[in-house]
Amino acid sequence: MNLVRRALVIALAALPLAAFAPGALAQADFPNKPIRIVVPFPAGGTLDTLGRLLAPKLQDTLGQPVVIDPRGGGATAIGTQAVQKAAPDGYTLLFMANSFVLVPMLMQKAPPWDPIKDFVPVSLVARVNQVLVAHPSFEANTVNQLVTLAKANPGKLNFASFGNGTSSHLAVELFKTLAGIDMQHISYKGMAPAMQDVLGGQVKVLMSNIPDAIPQLKAGKLKALGVADDKRSVQLPDVPTFAEQGFPGYAVYSWYAVVAPAGTPDAIVRKLHAAFSAAVKDPVVVDRLTNLQGMTVLNAPGEELLRFMQAEQKRYAEPIRLSGAKIE
């Protein structure tokens, strides 16, 4: 045996057996085939659009095709459970929103998934703040005036939402507990019908994602009572925040994040987060998200996403209990 071969044999013999395990080899080789990102909402929505914006940038970093797979239905259960049951190898991911954490808390029966135990957090991507809007004829012009009106008419004022248990619903339920008011919830199947009835004056107010409300606000068809954050929105700089109107710390938003099936190796999770981090730092993506979509880029790793999800569970537990909000 020549000296080179002998040195190689000795070096290989010194390596731990784990280095030759199939799992270790698969992690080192990741990715070597297309990656599928499931969106648990119908095609054309915010998450689907965001996923398709990020996909080409992810492909550049990972060197493999990235396919966005919208799977709406079942209050996000169809898409979420497809990923929950997928192999924990990094090739099937879930791109989700608030509902991922909130839906299990709203189930009348045993929750179909546990967002903490059944998944591994990969990346907290972005968020979009919300604004409380009303028809121009509504008596209140500010959050404080709304509170005064609601206290004088307990249970008589109503508010619209995109659906039972959605962020637009639970945001108002959270505010009701903070302000000590009672309002009637009117649930709709999506943003469009809810917005339509507020535009028509049939329902008093709606907590809307800022990008969805801006066209109607600019046209004078709606008025803004307050931005649900501690600081003013770049898109609505003239609208005071809830904090400015006496409710500091009240911030509600839709947020978007990526998780993988439980058991996905840490090395693969780190590679995936690095790819998402590179994607959301791209100047074109940043411009689209901030200026066109009205989002705030977060770019937080898995451990921060885990703490964030746990905090969201905690802060919405009481409003959900008090409202009695449930879904089948």
C-alpha positions, -999 to +999 in steps of 0.1 A: +000+000+000+015+034-010+019+062+015-011+082+002-035+053+003-023+043+038-028+079+051-063+080+037-072+047+053-059+059+086-078+092+084-111+074+075-107+050+103-104+079+127-138+093+117-168+085+140-192+060+126-220+087+127-202+104+098-212+075+075-248+073+087-274+078+059-289+107+078-256+125+081-249+120+045-284+133+035-279+164+056-245+172+040-260+167+006-291+188+013-308+198-009-305+175-039-340+176-052-369+202-055-384+217-023-421+220-019-436+249+002-472+242+011-494+273+016-526+263+036-547+289+018-562+292-017-540+304-046-538+342-050-538+352-014-512+371+005-491+340+015-493+325-020-481+359-034-453+362-008-442+326-014-440+331-052-420+363-046-394+345-024-392+312-044-368+324-071-344+339-045-346+306-025-337+287-056-307+309-062-294+301-027-304+264-025-296+254-061-328+235-064-363+243-077-387+256-050-424+249-057-452+268-040-482+245-034-514+262-023-537+238-004-566+257+011-595+243+030-605+229+063-596+261+082-560+256+070-561+220+082-556+204+048-524+220+040-511+220+075-517+183+081-501+175+047-468+189+060-473+175+095-474+140+080-445+146+055-410+131+059-388+153+082-361+158+056-365+195+047-381+189+013-417+197+025-423+230+044-453+249+056-456+287+049-482+298+074-498+327+092-514+335+126-540+308+120-513+281+125-511+290+162-547+301+167-568+274+149-558+246+174-569+269+203-603+274+186-611+237+178-642+223+196-626+188+194-591+177+200-567+199+180-554+182+148-519+196+153-498+211+180-478+240+165-450+236+191-447+198+193-455+187+157-433+212+138-398+227+139-397+265+135-375+276+105-380+314+100-402+342+110-404+361+077-426+392+079-456+409+094-483+434+083-500+457+108-537+463+110-559+494+111-594+499+125-616+513+098-652+524+097-678+538+072-675+577+069-710+581+085-700+562+117-704+584+148-669+578+161-638+592+145-612+579+170-606+548+190-615+567+222-648+579+207-655+543+198-649+531+233-672+558+247-699+549+222-696+512+230-697+517+267-729+538+263-744+510+241-731+477+254-735+449+229-753+471+203-723+481+182-711+455+157-678+447+140-669+426+109-642+401+106-627+379+078-640+349+097-644+333+131-610+330+147-591+350+121-567+378+130-593+405+122-617+388+147-593+381+175-577+415+173-610+431+182-616+405+209-582+414+224-591+451+223-625+445+239-608+429+269-583+458+272-609+485+268-637+468+288-663+471+261-688+447+245-694+446+208-712+421+185-691+400+161-703+396+126-683+369+108-677+368+070-661+343+047-631+363+037-618+399+035-639+409+004-674+404+018-665+418+052-650+449+035-680+452+012-705+454+041-685+480+060-683+500+028-721+498+026-725+508+062-742+476+072-715+468+098-698+495+119-661+487+120-635+463+107-599+456+118-582+453+084-547+446+072-533+480+062-527+472+025-563+460+020-577+492+035-555+518+018-574+520-015-607+526+003-592+551+027-576+571-002-609+571-020-627+584+010-650+554+012-636+545+047-621+564+076-593+551+099-598+553+136-564+540+146-534+519+136-530+489+159-494+495+169-471+516+191-457+535+162-473+551+131-475+532+098-453+544+069-483+538+047-507+558+069-485+584+086-514+607+095-534+581+113-527+580+151-519+547+168-539+529+195-509+537+218-513+575+211-550+571+220-543+556+254-537+519+247-499+514+248-487+479+240-517+471+218-502+458+186-520+433+163-508+421+130-509+393+105-475+374+105-460+349+082-435+322+090-420+289+078-420+256+097-409+220+089-422+186+102-410+177+137-377+157+136-362+177+107-324+178+115-310+210+129-284+213+101-311+213+075-332+238+094-302+261+096-296+258+058-333+266+052-333+297+074-301+309+057-319+307+024-349+326+036-327+352+053-309+358+020-342+360+001-358+387+024-326+408+023-327+410-015-334+447-024-361+439-049-379+417-023-375+444+004-390+470-019-419+448-028-427+438+008-424+472+024-436+496-003-462+475-022-473+450+004-470+473+035-451+446+054-423+447+080-395+423+072-386+403+104-360+377+092-359+359+126-344+324+131-362+294+144-356+299+181-371+334+179-401+321+160-406+295+187-407+322+214-429+343+193-455+315+187-456+307+225-462+344+232-490+346+207-507+316+223-505+332+257-518+366+247-548+353+228-558+326+252-580+349+274-597+368+245-606+334+229-620+321+263-640+352+269-654+355+234-663+318+232-649+317+196-649+282+182-646+266+148-655+231+137 
